[in-house]
């Protein structure tokens, strides 16, 4: 992605770069919006952080479902105060 953006910044058209990589021009512009100005290692770090954030959101959702289920059991069994 970063290499493609560098080629576009160097003067190649987004259509040519996209055709070479097998992606649409829209994808090239989306990459520019997301990764423009980043170096390769910064883009990789951003990707890793997004993946970790997604994993943590899934974990939180699982815990919230477990909590809701346990509260439901407590209400139905009459253990609530």
N, CA, C and O atoms as a GROMACS GRO file, in nm:
protein
  324
    1UNK      N    1   0.082  -0.119   0.000
    1UNK     CA    2   0.000   0.000   0.000
    1UNK      C    3   0.086   0.125   0.000
    1UNK      O    4   0.065   0.218  -0.078
    2UNK      N    5   0.184   0.125   0.089
    2UNK     CA    6   0.270   0.244   0.100
    2UNK      C    7   0.348   0.263  -0.030
    2UNK      O    8   0.364   0.376  -0.077
    3UNK      N    9   0.395   0.153  -0.087
    3UNK     CA   10   0.467   0.161  -0.214
    3UNK      C   11   0.379   0.216  -0.325
    3UNK      O   12   0.424   0.296  -0.407
    4UNK      N   13   0.254   0.174  -0.328
    4UNK     CA   14   0.161   0.224  -0.428
    4UNK      C   15   0.139   0.373  -0.410
    4UNK      O   16   0.137   0.448  -0.508
    5UNK      N   17   0.123   0.416  -0.286
    5UNK     CA   18   0.102   0.559  -0.260
    5UNK      C   19   0.225   0.641  -0.297
    5UNK      O   20   0.214   0.753  -0.345
    6UNK      N   21   0.343   0.583  -0.274
    6UNK     CA   22   0.466   0.653  -0.311
    6UNK      C   23   0.475   0.669  -0.462
    6UNK      O   24   0.522   0.772  -0.511
    7UNK      N   25   0.430   0.568  -0.537
    7UNK     CA   26   0.432   0.577  -0.683
    7UNK      C   27   0.337   0.686  -0.731
    7UNK      O   28   0.370   0.762  -0.822
    8UNK      N   29   0.219   0.694  -0.670
    8UNK     CA   30   0.122   0.797  -0.708
    8UNK      C   31   0.177   0.935  -0.674
    8UNK      O   32   0.163   1.029  -0.752
    9UNK      N   33   0.240   0.947  -0.557
    9UNK     CA   34   0.298   1.075  -0.516
    9UNK      C   35   0.412   1.116  -0.608
    9UNK      O   36   0.439   1.235  -0.625
   10UNK      N   37   0.481   1.017  -0.667
   10UNK     CA   38   0.593   1.046  -0.757
   10UNK      C   39   0.546   1.088  -0.895
   10UNK      O   40   0.627   1.130  -0.978
   11UNK      N   41   0.415   1.077  -0.921
   11UNK     CA   42   0.365   1.127  -1.047
   11UNK      C   43   0.289   1.026  -1.132
   11UNK      O   44   0.225   1.065  -1.230
   12UNK      N   45   0.293   0.900  -1.098
   12UNK     CA   46   0.216   0.801  -1.174
   12UNK      C   47   0.068   0.820  -1.145
   12UNK      O   48   0.031   0.867  -1.037
   13UNK      N   49  -0.014   0.784  -1.240
   13UNK     CA   50  -0.158   0.800  -1.219
   13UNK      C   51  -0.209   0.688  -1.128
   13UNK      O   52  -0.156   0.576  -1.129
   14UNK      N   53  -0.311   0.719  -1.051
   14UNK     CA   54  -0.371   0.621  -0.961
   14UNK      C   55  -0.428   0.504  -1.041
   14UNK      O   56  -0.425   0.390  -0.995
   15UNK      N   57  -0.481   0.534  -1.160
   15UNK     CA   58  -0.537   0.428  -1.243
   15UNK      C   59  -0.429   0.329  -1.287
   15UNK      O   60  -0.451   0.208  -1.285
   16UNK      N   61  -0.312   0.380  -1.326
   16UNK     CA   62  -0.202   0.292  -1.369
   16UNK      C   63  -0.152   0.206  -1.253
   16UNK      O   64  -0.133   0.085  -1.269
   17UNK      N   65  -0.133   0.267  -1.139
   17UNK     CA   66  -0.084   0.193  -1.022
   17UNK      C   67  -0.188   0.090  -0.980
   17UNK      O   68  -0.153  -0.024  -0.949
   18UNK      N   69  -0.314   0.130  -0.978
   18UNK     CA   70  -0.420   0.038  -0.942
   18UNK      C   71  -0.430  -0.080  -1.036
   18UNK      O   72  -0.448  -0.194  -0.993
   19UNK      N   73  -0.420  -0.053  -1.166
   19UNK     CA   74  -0.425  -0.159  -1.267
   19UNK      C   75  -0.309  -0.257  -1.246
   19UNK      O   76  -0.327  -0.379  -1.257
   20UNK      N   77  -0.192  -0.204  -1.217
   20UNK     CA   78  -0.074  -0.288  -1.196
   20UNK      C   79  -0.091  -0.379  -1.073
   20UNK      O   80  -0.048  -0.494  -1.074
   21UNK      N   81  -0.155  -0.326  -0.969
   21UNK     CA   82  -0.174  -0.402  -0.846
   21UNK      C   83  -0.303  -0.482  -0.844
   21UNK      O   84  -0.322  -0.567  -0.757
   22UNK      N   85  -0.390  -0.456  -0.940
   22UNK     CA   86  -0.517  -0.528  -0.944
   22UNK      C   87  -0.621  -0.474  -0.848
   22UNK      O   88  -0.707  -0.549  -0.801
   23UNK      N   89  -0.613  -0.345  -0.819
   23UNK     CA   90  -0.711  -0.281  -0.732
   23UNK      C   91  -0.772  -0.162  -0.805
   23UNK      O   92  -0.717  -0.115  -0.904
   24UNK      N   93  -0.884  -0.115  -0.756
   24UNK     CA   94  -0.951  -0.002  -0.821
   24UNK      C   95  -0.885   0.130  -0.785
   24UNK      O   96  -0.810   0.140  -0.688
   25UNK      N   97  -0.915   0.230  -0.864
   25UNK     CA   98  -0.867   0.365  -0.835
   25UNK      C   99  -0.923   0.412  -0.702
   25UNK      O  100  -0.854   0.481  -0.626
   26UNK      N  101  -1.048   0.376  -0.675
   26UNK     CA  102  -1.109   0.412  -0.548
   26UNK      C  103  -1.028   0.356  -0.430
   26UNK      O  104  -1.011   0.424  -0.329
   27UNK      N  105  -0.980   0.234  -0.444
   27UNK     CA  106  -0.898   0.172  -0.338
   27UNK      C  107  -0.771   0.252  -0.315
   27UNK      O  108  -0.731   0.274  -0.201
   28UNK      N  109  -0.707   0.295  -0.423
   28UNK     CA  110  -0.585   0.376  -0.410
   28UNK      C  111  -0.615   0.504  -0.332
   28UNK      O  112  -0.539   0.542  -0.243
   29UNK      N  113  -0.726   0.570  -0.365
   29UNK     CA  114  -0.762   0.693  -0.294
   29UNK      C  115  -0.802   0.666  -0.149
   29UNK      O  116  -0.777   0.749  -0.061
   30UNK      N  117  -0.864   0.552  -0.123
   30UNK     CA  118  -0.897   0.515   0.015
   30UNK      C  119  -0.770   0.491   0.095
   30UNK      O  120  -0.760   0.532   0.210
   31UNK      N  121  -0.672   0.426   0.032
   31UNK     CA  122  -0.544   0.405   0.099
   31UNK      C  123  -0.477   0.539   0.129
   31UNK      O  124  -0.419   0.558   0.236
   32UNK      N  125  -0.486   0.631   0.033
   32UNK     CA  126  -0.424   0.762   0.053
   32UNK      C  127  -0.489   0.833   0.173
   32UNK      O  128  -0.420   0.896   0.253
   33UNK      N  129  -0.621   0.823   0.183
   33UNK     CA  130  -0.692   0.888   0.294
   33UNK      C  131  -0.652   0.824   0.427
   33UNK      O  132  -0.641   0.893   0.529
   34UNK      N  133  -0.631   0.693   0.425
   34UNK     CA  134  -0.603   0.621   0.549
   34UNK      C  135  -0.455   0.623   0.585
   34UNK      O  136  -0.419   0.639   0.702
   35UNK      N  137  -0.368   0.607   0.485
   35UNK     CA  138  -0.225   0.588   0.511
   35UNK      C  139  -0.137   0.697   0.454
   35UNK      O  140  -0.014   0.688   0.464
   36UNK      N  141  -0.195   0.801   0.395
   36UNK     CA  142  -0.116   0.905   0.334
   36UNK      C  143  -0.017   0.967   0.432
   36UNK      O  144  -0.054   1.004   0.543
   37UNK      N  145   0.107   0.977   0.391
   37UNK     CA  146   0.211   1.037   0.475
   37UNK      C  147   0.276   0.941   0.573
   37UNK      O  148   0.370   0.979   0.643
   38UNK      N  149   0.229   0.817   0.578
   38UNK     CA  150   0.290   0.720   0.670
   38UNK      C  151   0.403   0.646   0.601
   38UNK      O  152   0.405   0.631   0.479
   39UNK      N  153   0.496   0.600   0.681
   39UNK     CA  154   0.600   0.510   0.633
   39UNK      C  155   0.551   0.367   0.652
   39UNK      O  156   0.450   0.344   0.719
   40UNK      N  157   0.621   0.272   0.594
   40UNK     CA  158   0.579   0.132   0.598
   40UNK      C  159   0.559   0.079   0.738
   40UNK      O  160   0.458   0.014   0.766
   41UNK      N  161   0.654   0.106   0.828
   41UNK     CA  162   0.641   0.055   0.965
   41UNK      C  163   0.527   0.122   1.041
   41UNK      O  164   0.465   0.059   1.127
   42UNK      N  165   0.499   0.248   1.011
   42UNK     CA  166   0.388   0.316   1.077
   42UNK      C  167   0.255   0.258   1.031
   42UNK      O  168   0.163   0.242   1.112
   43UNK      N  169   0.244   0.227   0.903
   43UNK     CA  170   0.121   0.166   0.851
   43UNK      C  171   0.101   0.028   0.912
   43UNK      O  172  -0.012  -0.008   0.946
   44UNK      N  173   0.209  -0.049   0.925
   44UNK     CA  174   0.199  -0.182   0.986
   44UNK      C  175   0.156  -0.171   1.132
   44UNK      O  176   0.073  -0.250   1.178
   45UNK      N  177   0.210  -0.075   1.203
   45UNK     CA  178   0.172  -0.055   1.342
   45UNK      C  179   0.026  -0.015   1.354
   45UNK      O  180  -0.045  -0.063   1.443
   46UNK      N  181  -0.021   0.073   1.265
   46UNK     CA  182  -0.162   0.114   1.266
   46UNK      C  183  -0.252  -0.007   1.240
   46UNK      O  184  -0.357  -0.020   1.302
   47UNK      N  185  -0.212  -0.093   1.148
   47UNK     CA  186  -0.291  -0.213   1.118
   47UNK      C  187  -0.296  -0.305   1.239
   47UNK      O  188  -0.403  -0.358   1.272
   48UNK      N  189  -0.183  -0.324   1.305
   48UNK     CA  190  -0.179  -0.409   1.424
   48UNK      C  191  -0.267  -0.351   1.536
   48UNK      O  192  -0.335  -0.426   1.606
   49UNK      N  193  -0.265  -0.220   1.552
   49UNK     CA  194  -0.347  -0.156   1.655
   49UNK      C  195  -0.496  -0.172   1.624
   49UNK      O  196  -0.576  -0.195   1.715
   50UNK      N  197  -0.534  -0.160   1.496
   50UNK     CA  198  -0.674  -0.181   1.459
   50UNK      C  199  -0.717  -0.325   1.486
   50UNK      O  200  -0.827  -0.349   1.534
   51UNK      N  201  -0.629  -0.421   1.454
   51UNK     CA  202  -0.662  -0.562   1.480
   51UNK      C  203  -0.677  -0.588   1.630
   51UNK      O  204  -0.769  -0.657   1.672
   52UNK      N  205  -0.587  -0.533   1.710
   52UNK     CA  206  -0.594  -0.549   1.855
   52UNK      C  207  -0.720  -0.484   1.911
   52UNK      O  208  -0.784  -0.539   2.000
   53UNK      N  209  -0.755  -0.367   1.859
   53UNK     CA  210  -0.876  -0.298   1.903
   53UNK      C  211  -1.000  -0.383   1.872
   53UNK      O  212  -1.090  -0.393   1.954
   54UNK      N  213  -1.003  -0.442   1.754
   54UNK     CA  214  -1.114  -0.529   1.718
   54UNK      C  215  -1.124  -0.650   1.809
   54UNK      O  216  -1.234  -0.690   1.849
   55UNK      N  217  -1.009  -0.708   1.842
   55UNK     CA  218  -1.006  -0.824   1.932
   55UNK      C  219  -1.056  -0.784   2.070
   55UNK      O  220  -1.133  -0.858   2.132
   56UNK      N  221  -1.014  -0.670   2.119
   56UNK     CA  222  -1.058  -0.624   2.251
   56UNK      C  223  -1.207  -0.592   2.252
   56UNK      O  224  -1.275  -0.619   2.351
   57UNK      N  225  -1.259  -0.534   2.145
   57UNK     CA  226  -1.402  -0.505   2.137
   57UNK      C  227  -1.483  -0.634   2.141
   57UNK      O  228  -1.588  -0.641   2.204
   58UNK      N  229  -1.433  -0.737   2.072
   58UNK     CA  230  -1.502  -0.867   2.073
   58UNK      C  231  -1.501  -0.927   2.213
   58UNK      O  232  -1.601  -0.982   2.258
   59UNK      N  233  -1.386  -0.918   2.281
   59UNK     CA  234  -1.377  -0.969   2.418
   59UNK      C  235  -1.476  -0.897   2.509
   59UNK      O  236  -1.543  -0.960   2.590
   60UNK      N  237  -1.484  -0.765   2.497
   60UNK     CA  238  -1.576  -0.686   2.579
   60UNK      C  239  -1.721  -0.727   2.552
   60UNK      O  240  -1.800  -0.741   2.644
   61UNK      N  241  -1.754  -0.747   2.425
   61UNK     CA  242  -1.890  -0.788   2.391
   61UNK      C  243  -1.922  -0.924   2.452
   61UNK      O  244  -2.032  -0.945   2.503
   62UNK      N  245  -1.826  -1.017   2.448
   62UNK     CA  246  -1.847  -1.149   2.508
   62UNK      C  247  -1.870  -1.139   2.658
   62UNK      O  248  -1.958  -1.206   2.713
   63UNK      N  249  -1.792  -1.056   2.726
   63UNK     CA  250  -1.805  -1.040   2.870
   63UNK      C  251  -1.940  -0.976   2.904
   63UNK      O  252  -2.005  -1.014   3.002
   64UNK      N  253  -1.981  -0.878   2.823
   64UNK     CA  254  -2.110  -0.814   2.850
   64UNK      C  255  -2.226  -0.911   2.830
   64UNK      O  256  -2.324  -0.907   2.904
   65UNK      N  257  -2.214  -1.000   2.730
   65UNK     CA  258  -2.318  -1.101   2.710
   65UNK      C  259  -2.323  -1.198   2.828
   65UNK      O  260  -2.431  -1.235   2.874
   66UNK      N  261  -2.205  -1.240   2.876
   66UNK     CA  262  -2.200  -1.329   2.992
   66UNK      C  263  -2.264  -1.262   3.114
   66UNK      O  264  -2.340  -1.326   3.187
   67UNK      N  265  -2.232  -1.135   3.136
   67UNK     CA  266  -2.288  -1.061   3.250
   67UNK      C  267  -2.440  -1.053   3.239
   67UNK      O  268  -2.510  -1.074   3.337
   68UNK      N  269  -2.490  -1.022   3.120
   68UNK     CA  270  -2.634  -1.012   3.100
   68UNK      C  271  -2.701  -1.147   3.125
   68UNK      O  272  -2.808  -1.153   3.186
   69UNK      N  273  -2.638  -1.253   3.077
   69UNK     CA  274  -2.694  -1.387   3.097
   69UNK      C  275  -2.698  -1.422   3.246
   69UNK      O  276  -2.798  -1.477   3.295
   70UNK      N  277  -2.592  -1.392   3.319
   70UNK     CA  278  -2.588  -1.421   3.462
   70UNK      C  279  -2.690  -1.338   3.538
   70UNK      O  280  -2.754  -1.388   3.631
   71UNK      N  281  -2.706  -1.212   3.500
   71UNK     CA  282  -2.807  -1.128   3.566
   71UNK      C  283  -2.947  -1.182   3.540
   71UNK      O  284  -3.032  -1.177   3.629
   72UNK      N  285  -2.970  -1.233   3.423
   72UNK     CA  286  -3.099  -1.291   3.389
   72UNK      C  287  -3.126  -1.415   3.475
   72UNK      O  288  -3.238  -1.433   3.525
   73UNK      N  289  -3.026  -1.499   3.492
   73UNK     CA  290  -3.040  -1.619   3.576
   73UNK      C  291  -3.070  -1.580   3.720
   73UNK      O  292  -3.155  -1.640   3.785
   74UNK      N  293  -2.998  -1.478   3.768
   74UNK     CA  294  -3.019  -1.432   3.906
   74UNK      C  295  -3.161  -1.379   3.924
   74UNK      O  296  -3.226  -1.409   4.025
   75UNK      N  297  -3.211  -1.302   3.828
   75UNK     CA  298  -3.348  -1.249   3.838
   75UNK      C  299  -3.451  -1.361   3.837
   75UNK      O  300  -3.547  -1.358   3.913
   76UNK      N  301  -3.430  -1.461   3.751
   76UNK     CA  302  -3.528  -1.570   3.738
   76UNK      C  303  -3.526  -1.662   3.860
   76UNK      O  304  -3.628  -1.720   3.896
   77UNK      N  305  -3.409  -1.674   3.925
   77UNK     CA  306  -3.401  -1.764   4.040
   77UNK      C  307  -3.443  -1.696   4.170
   77UNK      O  308  -3.460  -1.764   4.272
   78UNK      N  309  -3.461  -1.566   4.168
   78UNK     CA  310  -3.505  -1.495   4.286
   78UNK      C  311  -3.391  -1.462   4.383
   78UNK      O  312  -3.417  -1.431   4.499
   79UNK      N  313  -3.269  -1.468   4.337
   79UNK     CA  314  -3.155  -1.437   4.423
   79UNK      C  315  -3.128  -1.289   4.436
   79UNK      O  316  -3.047  -1.248   4.520
   80UNK      N  317  -3.193  -1.208   4.356
   80UNK     CA  318  -3.165  -1.064   4.361
   80UNK      C  319  -3.222  -1.006   4.489
   80UNK      O  320  -3.320  -1.057   4.544
   81UNK      N  321  -3.160  -0.900   4.535
   81UNK     CA  322  -3.202  -0.840   4.662
   81UNK      C  323  -3.305  -0.735   4.643
   81UNK      O  324  -3.351  -0.675   4.741
   0.00000   0.00000   0.00000
